[in-house]
Amino acid sequence: MRLNKLILLRYGMFTDRVLDFGEGCDDERDLHVIYGANEAGKSTALSAWLDFLYGIKRTSPYKFQHKTATAVAALLDTNELALDLSRSTATRNSLKSSNGIQTPELELRKHLSGLDRNGYEAIFSVNVDTLQQGGEEILASKGDLGRLLFSASAGLPDLTNRLESIKSAAREFYKPRGRIQRLNALKKEMADLDTRWRELDTGASEFQRLRASLAETERNLKECRKLHSQRQLEVSRKQRIIDQVPHAQRLQDIRRELEPLAALKSPP
């Protein structure tokens, strides 16, 4: 990505100031030097470029002159297409196209190779302060630049991605002042299990009482089963008697029919 034009619309002491770097060329002479006296605005222009890339804070020290929102525009040349964008002081949707349409941050960030502002400053905005800070980061392996150089020197090119993956998992597990985190869910689950365990837990004396009650219940069950068997036998015997009642009535009827024949002799 190449910066063709930087426009300080309302930034610091500048109003509609244009830094035109012209069209890019294919050779290695595409180098521009901006020079000026102290307090001429060199650092202001560099800060405007960084604010254009990563956003202008509402507490920016460069809004002292303009009553309206601080704003910076730029004309960029990428390998894909030309971008004409502007950035103003806003908490959301601060990046817009030349015709005022809101533009997603991805349209700009995808050309920055994943560098955040600190990493970009350390690599492309070198001065005395950033040199000292970058050296400290390299020694401590902190920041994007420090991690990249440490990964390269240690022969671990994938170290940064692994560190980010571990940090992401750690943030998901526990995040200070975060409402949704894995640790809180596990703590709640543990509390529920503890409550359930206390409901199921039984003391020694209660356990002995329950065992004695179980033994007595088993004895009563045995007696009930024995009594049930006896009652079943009694019911069966009485049922057989009940089943013979119709036959007994028929026997009496036959005997009454045979009474008039009692005086007859028995046949030989």
Backbone as CSV, one residue per row, in Angstrom:
resi,resn,N_x,N_y,N_z,CA_x,CA_y,CA_z,C_x,C_y,C_z
1,MET,0.855,-1.193,0.000,0.000,0.000,0.000,0.893,1.247,0.000
2,ARG,0.573,2.188,-0.863,1.367,3.427,-0.991,0.482,4.634,-0.713
3,LEU,1.047,5.583,-0.008,0.355,6.838,0.276,0.654,7.823,-0.847
4,ASN,-0.356,8.149,-1.633,-0.194,9.131,-2.709,-0.447,10.560,-2.238
5,LYS,-1.394,10.698,-1.308,-1.746,12.047,-0.878,-2.296,11.993,0.541
6,LEU,-1.814,12.871,1.403,-2.310,13.002,2.773,-2.875,14.399,2.936
7,ILE,-4.129,14.482,3.362,-4.823,15.771,3.465,-5.192,16.005,4.925
8,LEU,-4.618,17.039,5.524,-4.939,17.415,6.900,-6.120,18.386,6.844
9,LEU,-7.317,17.828,6.845,-8.518,18.654,6.719,-8.668,19.587,7.908
10,ARG,-8.698,19.022,9.072,-8.771,19.788,10.328,-7.940,19.014,11.346
11,TYR,-6.692,19.373,11.438,-5.800,18.598,12.307,-4.716,19.518,12.852
12,GLY,-4.709,19.678,14.173,-3.732,20.561,14.804,-3.866,21.971,14.284
13,MET,-2.749,22.507,13.851,-2.762,23.888,13.329,-3.051,23.922,11.836
14,PHE,-3.263,22.757,11.207,-3.466,22.700,9.760,-4.945,22.636,9.409
15,THR,-5.282,23.312,8.278,-6.632,23.260,7.722,-6.504,23.083,6.205
16,ASP,-7.012,21.961,5.726,-6.969,21.653,4.284,-5.540,21.698,3.725
17,ARG,-4.592,21.259,4.523,-3.202,21.189,4.057,-2.985,19.840,3.370
18,VAL,-2.401,19.880,2.156,-2.224,18.671,1.350,-0.747,18.352,1.223
19,LEU,-0.403,17.101,1.489,0.936,16.577,1.222,0.799,15.606,0.059
20,ASP,1.231,16.062,-1.102,1.055,15.280,-2.324,2.378,14.607,-2.693
21,PHE,2.370,13.270,-2.685,3.580,12.509,-3.010,3.562,11.994,-4.444
22,GLY,2.564,12.370,-5.214,2.503,11.997,-6.608,2.209,10.517,-6.812
23,GLU,2.261,10.111,-8.067,2.031,8.721,-8.396,3.286,7.903,-8.112
24,GLY,3.097,6.637,-7.782,4.233,5.774,-7.502,4.972,5.398,-8.762
25,CYS,6.234,4.994,-8.619,7.041,4.552,-9.754,7.585,3.163,-9.453
26,ASP,8.042,2.480,-10.478,8.455,1.093,-10.335,9.876,0.938,-9.816
27,ASP,10.696,1.983,-9.942,12.084,1.822,-9.490,12.193,2.118,-8.006
28,GLU,13.407,2.086,-7.501,13.650,2.247,-6.068,13.797,3.711,-5.665
29,ARG,13.526,4.641,-6.565,13.693,6.063,-6.245,12.420,6.685,-5.668
30,ASP,11.448,5.834,-5.343,10.174,6.334,-4.804,10.359,6.662,-3.323
31,LEU,11.136,7.676,-3.038,11.450,8.088,-1.675,11.202,9.580,-1.549
32,HIS,10.527,9.980,-0.493,10.206,11.392,-0.274,10.708,11.805,1.099
33,VAL,11.284,12.981,1.174,11.816,13.525,2.426,11.043,14.790,2.755
34,ILE,10.482,14.830,3.922,9.772,16.025,4.409,10.671,16.696,5.440
35,TYR,11.001,17.925,5.218,11.896,18.625,6.132,11.273,19.970,6.485
36,GLY,11.747,20.523,7.582,11.240,21.806,8.039,11.830,22.152,9.385
37,ALA,11.639,23.373,9.804,12.156,23.826,11.091,11.383,23.183,12.240
38,ASN,11.916,23.348,13.420,11.210,22.849,14.600,9.828,23.491,14.703
39,GLU,8.850,22.691,15.113,7.465,23.135,15.265,6.825,23.479,13.922
40,ALA,7.399,22.995,12.816,6.787,23.255,11.508,5.604,22.321,11.246
41,GLY,5.554,21.219,11.956,4.421,20.304,11.808,4.784,18.930,11.279
42,LYS,6.081,18.565,11.309,6.487,17.241,10.811,5.892,16.121,11.672
43,SER,6.022,16.247,12.965,5.458,15.230,13.866,3.930,15.221,13.807
44,THR,3.352,16.398,13.577,1.899,16.486,13.446,1.425,15.708,12.226
45,ALA,2.143,15.849,11.113,1.773,15.120,9.901,1.903,13.604,10.111
46,LEU,2.961,13.169,10.791,3.137,11.743,11.069,2.018,11.224,11.971
47,SER,1.666,12.015,12.992,0.574,11.616,13.874,-0.745,11.562,13.117
48,ALA,-0.948,12.483,12.163,-2.178,12.486,11.362,-2.270,11.214,10.527
49,TRP,-1.148,10.787,9.985,-1.139,9.556,9.185,-1.490,8.341,10.052
50,LEU,-0.921,8.272,11.235,-1.220,7.151,12.137,-2.677,7.203,12.600
51,ASP,-3.172,8.401,12.877,-4.578,8.526,13.272,-5.505,8.135,12.131
52,PHE,-5.098,8.443,10.903,-5.911,8.022,9.753,-5.982,6.494,9.682
53,LEU,-4.877,5.828,9.933,-4.841,4.371,9.827,-5.599,3.692,10.966
54,TYR,-5.480,4.214,12.181,-5.978,3.470,13.343,-7.047,4.200,14.149
55,GLY,-7.437,5.383,13.753,-8.509,6.076,14.447,-8.012,7.247,15.278
56,ILE,-8.854,8.283,15.345,-8.531,9.489,16.098,-9.247,9.426,17.444
57,LYS,-8.500,9.538,18.511,-9.101,9.493,19.835,-9.876,10.789,20.108
58,ARG,-10.913,10.662,20.896,-11.697,11.857,21.250,-10.879,12.815,22.104
59,THR,-9.871,12.280,22.777,-9.008,13.125,23.614,-7.736,13.523,22.874
60,SER,-7.780,13.524,21.540,-6.594,13.847,20.745,-6.088,15.254,21.077
61,PRO,-4.775,15.416,21.246,-4.229,16.753,21.525,-4.187,17.654,20.295
62,TYR,-4.603,17.134,19.127,-4.520,17.916,17.890,-5.860,18.535,17.487
63,LYS,-6.787,18.654,18.407,-8.073,19.278,18.085,-8.233,20.645,18.766
64,PHE,-7.098,21.263,19.087,-7.138,22.509,19.859,-7.613,23.702,19.042
65,GLN,-7.497,23.653,17.711,-7.797,24.827,16.903,-9.183,24.785,16.273
66,HIS,-9.671,23.619,15.936,-10.934,23.504,15.204,-12.081,23.137,16.139
67,LYS,-13.196,23.821,15.961,-14.363,23.551,16.797,-15.072,22.276,16.360
68,THR,-15.020,21.994,15.070,-15.648,20.762,14.577,-14.691,19.587,14.768
69,ALA,-15.143,18.407,14.376,-14.368,17.199,14.602,-13.060,17.218,13.830
70,THR,-12.014,16.710,14.444,-10.727,16.561,13.774,-10.867,15.569,12.632
71,ALA,-10.249,15.844,11.471,-10.443,14.988,10.306,-9.176,14.951,9.461
72,VAL,-8.916,13.753,8.907,-7.768,13.523,8.032,-8.253,12.691,6.854
73,ALA,-7.744,12.974,5.660,-8.082,12.189,4.474,-6.801,11.731,3.798
74,ALA,-6.940,10.686,2.975,-5.764,10.161,2.284,-6.200,9.472,1.004
75,LEU,-5.300,9.543,0.025,-5.486,8.819,-1.235,-4.425,7.728,-1.277
76,LEU,-4.884,6.463,-1.308,-3.991,5.313,-1.210,-4.000,4.527,-2.509
77,ASP,-2.869,3.909,-2.775,-2.746,3.046,-3.948,-2.392,1.653,-3.459
78,THR,-3.302,0.698,-3.628,-3.065,-0.689,-3.239,-2.861,-1.519,-4.495
79,ASN,-2.506,-2.766,-4.298,-2.340,-3.651,-5.452,-3.667,-3.933,-6.142
80,GLU,-4.759,-3.730,-5.408,-6.077,-4.044,-5.957,-6.737,-2.832,-6.595
81,LEU,-6.777,-1.727,-5.867,-7.468,-0.540,-6.360,-7.003,0.673,-5.582
82,ALA,-7.473,1.842,-5.986,-7.166,3.083,-5.291,-8.244,3.353,-4.245
83,LEU,-7.825,3.842,-3.099,-8.744,4.151,-2.010,-8.673,5.640,-1.698
84,ASP,-9.829,6.266,-1.650,-9.942,7.676,-1.281,-10.820,7.729,-0.037
85,LEU,-10.191,7.835,1.134,-10.898,7.708,2.401,-10.598,8.904,3.298
86,SER,-11.490,9.107,4.274,-11.282,10.143,5.275,-11.635,9.578,6.642
87,ARG,-11.010,10.157,7.653,-11.233,9.715,9.034,-11.492,10.935,9.892
88,SER,-12.508,10.818,10.787,-12.828,11.917,11.690,-12.930,11.391,13.107
89,THR,-13.023,12.307,14.053,-13.157,11.930,15.451,-14.551,11.352,15.692
90,ALA,-14.604,10.081,16.010,-15.887,9.419,16.267,-15.604,8.113,16.981
91,THR,-16.552,7.712,17.810,-16.383,6.448,18.524,-16.673,5.257,17.633
92,ARG,-17.564,5.451,16.646,-17.923,4.369,15.730,-18.058,4.926,14.313
93,ASN,-17.752,4.067,13.337,-17.936,4.416,11.921,-17.232,5.726,11.577
94,SER,-15.977,5.831,11.963,-15.236,7.072,11.710,-14.576,7.092,10.342
95,LEU,-14.572,5.962,9.638,-13.923,5.878,8.333,-14.983,5.988,7.235
96,LYS,-14.763,6.897,6.287,-15.735,7.115,5.215,-15.015,7.256,3.884
97,SER,-15.754,6.992,2.822,-15.218,7.171,1.474,-15.332,8.637,1.081
98,SER,-14.832,8.954,-0.106,-14.836,10.345,-0.555,-16.238,10.901,-0.738
99,ASN,-17.222,10.025,-0.995,-18.609,10.494,-1.154,-19.407,10.407,0.144
100,GLY,-18.718,10.207,1.267,-19.372,10.251,2.576,-20.006,8.955,3.020
101,ILE,-19.791,7.866,2.306,-20.365,6.575,2.691,-19.458,5.905,3.715
102,GLN,-20.056,5.380,4.786,-19.283,4.700,5.816,-18.583,3.479,5.234
103,THR,-17.325,3.310,5.595,-16.496,2.232,5.055,-16.039,1.331,6.191
104,PRO,-16.159,0.016,6.043,-15.693,-0.900,7.103,-14.190,-0.758,7.330
105,GLU,-13.783,-0.936,8.584,-12.368,-0.840,8.925,-11.542,-1.894,8.188
106,LEU,-12.168,-3.014,7.842,-11.448,-4.081,7.170,-10.872,-3.634,5.833
107,GLU,-11.556,-2.713,5.174,-11.072,-2.234,3.879,-9.686,-1.600,4.006
108,LEU,-9.397,-1.050,5.175,-8.093,-0.427,5.394,-7.136,-1.365,6.122
109,ARG,-7.646,-2.078,7.139,-6.786,-2.919,7.966,-6.209,-4.109,7.203
110,LYS,-6.898,-4.577,6.153,-6.399,-5.751,5.441,-5.108,-5.457,4.683
111,HIS,-4.769,-4.174,4.525,-3.527,-3.806,3.844,-2.392,-3.522,4.832
112,LEU,-2.628,-3.754,6.130,-1.625,-3.438,7.151,-0.942,-4.679,7.705
113,SER,-1.193,-5.844,7.094,-0.522,-7.102,7.476,-0.730,-7.459,8.932
114,GLY,-1.865,-7.041,9.504,-2.180,-7.424,10.871,-1.464,-6.620,11.937
115,LEU,-0.723,-5.574,11.557,-0.005,-4.769,12.544,-0.968,-3.835,13.269
116,ASP,-0.817,-3.751,14.593,-1.559,-2.747,15.337,-0.757,-1.440,15.316
117,ARG,-1.277,-0.439,16.000,-0.624,0.875,15.936,0.778,0.843,16.525
118,ASN,0.940,0.138,17.650,2.264,0.072,18.272,3.265,-0.606,17.345
119,GLY,2.842,-1.704,16.702,3.738,-2.398,15.800,4.100,-1.552,14.585
120,TYR,3.106,-0.838,14.056,3.361,0.017,12.885,4.323,1.146,13.240
121,GLU,4.109,1.734,14.405,5.018,2.810,14.834,6.431,2.283,15.013
122,ALA,6.542,1.064,15.588,7.878,0.517,15.845,8.627,0.222,14.563
123,ILE,7.900,-0.146,13.488,8.560,-0.537,12.237,8.703,0.637,11.270
124,PHE,7.644,1.444,11.135,7.614,2.462,10.078,7.662,3.894,10.607
125,SER,7.674,4.100,11.903,7.698,5.465,12.454,8.845,5.591,13.447
126,VAL,10.017,5.300,12.973,11.179,5.221,13.859,11.678,6.625,14.210
127,ASN,11.842,6.843,15.501,12.514,8.036,16.004,13.285,7.628,17.254
128,VAL,13.827,8.584,17.969,14.639,8.253,19.139,13.821,7.489,20.172
129,ASP,12.591,7.963,20.409,11.760,7.308,21.418,11.371,5.900,20.999
130,THR,10.945,5.744,19.727,10.509,4.417,19.287,11.686,3.447,19.198
131,LEU,12.897,3.938,18.873,14.069,3.068,18.865,14.336,2.513,20.264
132,GLN,14.268,3.388,21.257,14.492,2.927,22.624,13.392,1.973,23.064
133,GLN,12.129,2.335,22.772,11.009,1.462,23.154,11.087,0.112,22.426
134,GLY,11.412,0.143,21.114,11.519,-1.099,20.362,12.611,-1.997,20.892
135,GLY,13.749,-1.415,21.274,14.819,-2.224,21.850,14.389,-2.894,23.146
136,GLU,13.662,-2.144,23.988,13.169,-2.741,25.236,12.168,-3.859,24.958
137,GLU,11.303,-3.672,23.941,10.335,-4.707,23.600,11.015,-5.962,23.069
138,ILE,12.080,-5.763,22.270,12.806,-6.923,21.749,13.432,-7.708,22.894
139,LEU,14.063,-6.994,23.833,14.696,-7.673,24.964,13.672,-8.411,25.813
140,ALA,12.488,-7.808,25.966,11.449,-8.437,26.789,10.515,-9.304,25.972
141,SER,10.703,-9.360,24.656,9.825,-10.123,23.747,8.381,-9.668,23.880
142,LYS,8.178,-8.370,23.988,6.832,-7.825,24.090,6.491,-7.092,22.804
143,GLY,5.179,-6.873,22.580,4.731,-6.153,21.398,4.876,-6.999,20.152
144,ASP,4.249,-6.538,19.063,4.300,-7.292,17.809,5.721,-7.435,17.299
145,LEU,6.483,-6.328,17.293,7.843,-6.384,16.777,8.711,-7.296,17.625
146,GLY,8.597,-7.162,18.938,9.386,-8.021,19.816,9.073,-9.490,19.617
147,ARG,7.785,-9.824,19.491,7.404,-11.230,19.310,7.895,-11.760,17.969
148,LEU,7.785,-10.929,16.911,8.219,-11.385,15.599,9.721,-11.654,15.581
149,LEU,10.504,-10.726,16.135,11.953,-10.919,16.142,12.356,-12.067,17.041
150,PHE,11.686,-12.217,18.176,11.991,-13.337,19.057,11.650,-14.666,18.389
151,SER,10.515,-14.714,17.688,10.125,-15.939,16.990,11.147,-16.300,15.923
152,ALA,11.607,-15.279,15.162,12.575,-15.544,14.101,13.902,-16.024,14.668
153,SER,14.368,-15.381,15.744,15.657,-15.765,16.316,15.589,-17.129,16.989
154,ALA,14.424,-17.488,17.528,14.287,-18.773,18.210,13.922,-19.898,17.261
155,GLY,13.690,-19.581,15.998,13.313,-20.622,15.045,11.902,-21.111,15.236
156,LEU,11.048,-20.253,15.767,9.657,-20.628,16.019,8.759,-19.654,15.266
157,PRO,8.593,-19.818,13.962,7.804,-18.839,13.190,6.348,-18.799,13.577
158,ASP,5.837,-19.865,14.187,4.420,-19.908,14.525,4.177,-19.524,15.983
159,LEU,5.229,-19.025,16.648,5.094,-18.736,18.069,4.044,-17.667,18.339
160,THR,4.005,-16.619,17.500,3.049,-15.535,17.725,1.621,-16.029,17.658
161,ASN,1.323,-16.848,16.640,-0.037,-17.380,16.520,-0.390,-18.257,17.711
162,ARG,0.562,-19.033,18.166,0.284,-19.891,19.327,0.063,-19.068,20.586
163,LEU,0.861,-18.019,20.733,0.677,-17.152,21.899,-0.696,-16.492,21.867
164,GLU,-1.109,-16.032,20.692,-2.422,-15.416,20.571,-3.528,-16.415,20.853
165,SER,-3.340,-17.657,20.395,-4.343,-18.689,20.660,-4.453,-18.970,22.147
166,ILE,-3.300,-19.037,22.824,-3.300,-19.281,24.271,-3.937,-18.107,25.009
167,LYS,-3.611,-16.893,24.582,-4.199,-15.714,25.230,-5.704,-15.673,25.019
168,SER,-6.138,-16.032,23.808,-7.575,-16.044,23.539,-8.282,-17.053,24.420
169,ALA,-7.684,-18.239,24.567,-8.285,-19.244,25.445,-8.295,-18.775,26.890
170,ALA,-7.223,-18.087,27.314,-7.167,-17.579,28.688,-8.229,-16.508,28.908
171,ARG,-8.411,-15.615,27.898,-9.441,-14.574,28.041,-10.836,-15.184,28.071
172,GLU,-11.038,-16.253,27.306,-12.339,-16.916,27.331,-12.592,-17.578,28.673
173,PHE,-11.513,-18.115,29.280,-11.668,-18.773,30.575,-11.882,-17.761,31.695
174,TYR,-11.107,-16.684,31.684,-11.258,-15.667,32.731,-10.873,-14.308,32.168
175,LYS,-11.779,-13.358,32.313,-11.537,-11.989,31.903,-11.994,-11.067,33.025
176,PRO,-11.075,-10.276,33.588,-11.472,-9.389,34.694,-12.643,-8.493,34.304
177,ARG,-13.625,-8.443,35.181,-14.827,-7.622,35.000,-15.640,-8.051,33.786
178,GLY,-15.403,-9.261,33.305,-16.183,-9.778,32.186,-17.392,-10.553,32.686
179,ARG,-18.512,-10.384,32.012,-19.738,-11.064,32.435,-19.781,-12.511,31.975
180,ILE,-19.370,-12.750,30.736,-19.434,-14.094,30.175,-18.023,-14.668,30.159
181,GLN,-17.764,-15.621,31.015,-16.462,-16.263,31.056,-16.624,-17.690,31.540
182,ARG,-15.726,-18.535,31.082,-15.803,-19.964,31.381,-15.651,-20.230,32.874
183,LEU,-14.821,-19.441,33.554,-14.596,-19.665,34.977,-15.892,-19.490,35.769
184,ASN,-16.669,-18.462,35.455,-17.935,-18.249,36.169,-18.901,-19.404,35.931
185,ALA,-18.941,-19.899,34.695,-19.830,-21.028,34.393,-19.412,-22.262,35.180
186,LEU,-18.102,-22.512,35.270,-17.624,-23.670,36.031,-17.891,-23.495,37.527
187,LYS,-17.739,-22.281,38.029,-18.011,-22.040,39.443,-19.486,-22.263,39.755
188,LYS,-20.366,-21.817,38.857,-21.800,-22.039,39.060,-22.124,-23.535,39.012
189,GLU,-21.520,-24.241,38.059,-21.752,-25.685,37.964,-21.256,-26.390,39.219
190,MET,-20.115,-25.952,39.745,-19.578,-26.549,40.971,-20.498,-26.275,42.158
191,ALA,-21.051,-25.051,42.222,-21.976,-24.725,43.312,-23.241,-25.583,43.235
192,ASP,-23.749,-25.802,42.011,-24.927,-26.657,41.844,-24.629,-28.091,42.275
193,LEU,-23.462,-28.595,41.906,-23.080,-29.949,42.311,-22.916,-30.043,43.827
194,ASP,-22.374,-29.000,44.441,-22.214,-29.007,45.897,-23.572,-29.029,46.587
195,THR,-24.537,-28.244,46.060,-25.884,-28.252,46.633,-26.532,-29.619,46.495
196,ARG,-26.375,-30.221,45.322,-26.940,-31.554,45.102,-26.298,-32.589,46.003
197,TRP,-24.982,-32.467,46.196,-24.278,-33.416,47.076,-24.762,-33.277,48.516
198,ARG,-24.980,-32.039,48.961,-25.464,-31.848,50.334,-26.873,-32.409,50.507
199,GLU,-27.681,-32.324,49.436,-29.021,-32.903,49.517,-28.968,-34.427,49.634
200,LEU,-28.012,-35.053,48.965,-27.904,-36.511,48.978,-27.078,-37.036,50.145
201,ASP,-26.283,-36.175,50.753,-25.399,-36.628,51.825,-26.209,-37.029,53.066
202,THR,-25.775,-38.097,53.766,-26.464,-38.617,54.946,-25.453,-38.847,56.066
203,GLY,-25.809,-38.423,57.299,-24.929,-38.622,58.435,-24.894,-40.077,58.886
204,ALA,-23.904,-40.405,59.760,-23.735,-41.793,60.216,-24.952,-42.278,61.004
205,SER,-25.455,-41.451,61.919,-26.600,-41.866,62.728,-27.837,-42.071,61.864
206,GLU,-28.057,-41.160,60.906,-29.193,-41.305,60.013,-29.054,-42.543,59.141
207,PHE,-27.796,-42.833,58.721,-27.556,-44.022,57.913,-27.888,-45.289,58.701
208,GLN,-27.490,-45.342,59.991,-27.813,-46.505,60.839,-29.318,-46.647,61.019
209,ARG,-30.008,-45.520,61.201,-31.453,-45.585,61.369,-32.125,-46.109,60.101
210,LEU,-31.630,-45.640,58.944,-32.200,-46.102,57.682,-31.929,-47.592,57.465
211,ARG,-30.748,-48.054,57.867,-30.449,-49.481,57.724,-31.358,-50.318,58.610
212,ALA,-31.579,-49.872,59.862,-32.476,-50.602,60.758,-33.901,-50.604,60.210
213,SER,-34.320,-49.442,59.653,-35.659,-49.373,59.069,-35.772,-50.299,57.863
214,LEU,-34.708,-50.390,57.073,-34.717,-51.287,55.926,-34.821,-52.745,56.365
215,ALA,-34.068,-53.126,57.427,-34.129,-54.506,57.909,-35.523,-54.848,58.428
216,GLU,-36.128,-53.905,59.169,-37.477,-54.157,59.686,-38.487,-54.260,58.549
217,THR,-38.318,-53.431,57.547,-39.213,-53.479,56.386,-39.078,-54.807,55.645
218,GLU,-37.860,-55.301,55.523,-37.654,-56.591,54.858,-38.300,-57.725,55.659
219,ARG,-38.227,-57.687,57.011,-38.890,-58.719,57.836,-40.396,-58.649,57.669
220,ASN,-40.920,-57.427,57.694,-42.367,-57.284,57.510,-42.803,-57.795,56.138
221,LEU,-41.968,-57.546,55.155,-42.286,-58.021,53.808,-42.302,-59.549,53.764
222,LYS,-41.373,-60.172,54.462,-41.324,-61.640,54.489,-42.561,-62.209,55.159
223,GLU,-42.983,-61.606,56.286,-44.174,-62.061,56.988,-45.419,-61.860,56.127
224,CYS,-45.464,-60.726,55.452,-46.617,-60.450,54.586,-46.695,-61.461,53.438
225,ARG,-45.562,-61.823,52.887,-45.561,-62.802,51.809,-46.020,-64.173,52.311
226,LYS,-45.578,-64.551,53.528,-46.005,-65.834,54.106,-47.512,-65.835,54.363
227,LEU,-48.012,-64.743,54.954,-49.440,-64.633,55.212,-50.224,-64.610,53.904
228,HIS,-49.663,-63.978,52.894,-50.325,-63.938,51.588,-50.455,-65.347,51.002
229,SER,-49.427,-66.170,51.168,-49.482,-67.550,50.660,-50.572,-68.353,51.381
230,GLN,-50.643,-68.177,52.692,-51.685,-68.884,53.458,-53.077,-68.444,53.009
231,ARG,-53.232,-67.174,52.819,-54.530,-66.683,52.387,-54.875,-67.196,50.981
232,GLN,-53.897,-67.319,50.145,-54.130,-67.847,48.816,-54.610,-69.299,48.877
233,LEU,-54.012,-70.112,49.768,-54.450,-71.503,49.933,-55.882,-71.581,50.446
234,GLU,-56.195,-70.712,51.393,-57.552,-70.689,51.952,-58.561,-70.278,50.880
235,VAL,-58.192,-69.312,50.098,-59.080,-68.873,49.026,-59.294,-69.997,48.017
236,SER,-58.250,-70.727,47.689,-58.376,-71.843,46.741,-59.296,-72.925,47.280
237,ARG,-59.152,-73.264,48.593,-60.021,-74.310,49.181,-61.468,-73.879,49.160
238,LYS,-61.725,-72.632,49.528,-63.108,-72.156,49.542,-63.670,-72.031,48.133
239,GLN,-62.824,-71.726,47.202,-63.294,-71.627,45.827,-63.728,-72.997,45.309
240,ARG,-63.004,-74.062,45.721,-63.405,-75.403,45.312,-64.771,-75.773,45.895
241,ILE,-65.007,-75.367,47.134,-66.308,-75.644,47.765,-67.411,-74.898,47.016
242,ILE,-67.122,-73.630,46.709,-68.120,-72.839,45.979,-68.411,-73.478,44.624
243,ASP,-67.402,-74.012,44.000,-67.604,-74.643,42.694,-68.478,-75.893,42.785
244,GLN,-68.585,-76.570,43.964,-69.381,-77.788,44.131,-70.836,-77.504,44.483
245,VAL,-71.176,-76.255,44.801,-72.543,-75.939,45.218,-73.568,-76.308,44.149
246,PRO,-73.396,-76.004,42.877,-74.404,-76.409,41.872,-74.589,-77.928,41.806
247,HIS,-73.533,-78.701,41.955,-73.624,-80.161,41.918,-74.374,-80.707,43.142
248,ALA,-74.184,-80.069,44.299,-74.894,-80.514,45.509,-76.396,-80.308,45.356
249,GLN,-76.790,-79.220,44.770,-78.211,-78.968,44.537,-78.786,-79.993,43.571
250,ARG,-78.037,-80.313,42.531,-78.501,-81.333,41.571,-78.617,-82.705,42.234
251,LEU,-77.701,-83.031,43.159,-77.748,-84.319,43.882,-79.000,-84.401,44.755
252,GLN,-79.336,-83.339,45.414,-80.552,-83.344,46.229,-81.797,-83.539,45.359
253,ASP,-81.860,-82.922,44.204,-83.007,-83.072,43.303,-83.136,-84.531,42.850
254,ILE,-82.067,-85.205,42.565,-82.103,-86.615,42.134,-82.598,-87.511,43.277
255,ARG,-82.149,-87.225,44.475,-82.569,-88.038,45.612,-84.073,-87.897,45.859
256,ARG,-84.605,-86.711,45.707,-86.052,-86.538,45.879,-86.826,-87.301,44.796
257,GLU,-86.294,-87.361,43.578,-86.964,-88.109,42.513,-86.959,-89.630,42.783
258,LEU,-85.913,-90.092,43.522,-85.785,-91.540,43.782,-86.549,-91.982,45.039
259,GLU,-87.023,-91.080,45.858,-87.720,-91.469,47.106,-88.964,-92.336,46.827
260,PRO,-89.825,-92.042,45.823,-91.007,-92.919,45.586,-90.627,-94.336,45.168
261,LEU,-89.428,-94.540,44.747,-89.005,-95.853,44.279,-88.238,-96.611,45.354
262,ALA,-88.264,-96.147,46.558,-87.471,-96.788,47.612,-88.028,-98.172,47.971
263,ALA,-89.398,-98.408,47.799,-89.983,-99.686,48.209,-89.764,-100.782,47.173
264,LEU,-89.400,-100.454,46.034,-89.177,-101.465,44.986,-87.936,-102.280,45.314
265,LYS,-88.061,-103.576,44.835,-86.927,-104.459,45.048,-85.812,-104.106,44.054
266,SER,-84.655,-104.389,44.517,-83.498,-104.144,43.620,-83.476,-105.184,42.557
267,PRO,-83.174,-104.839,41.341,-83.132,-105.816,40.262,-81.936,-106.779,40.490
268,PRO,-82.137,-108.040,40.000,-81.046,-109.012,40.165,-79.809,-108.587,39.366
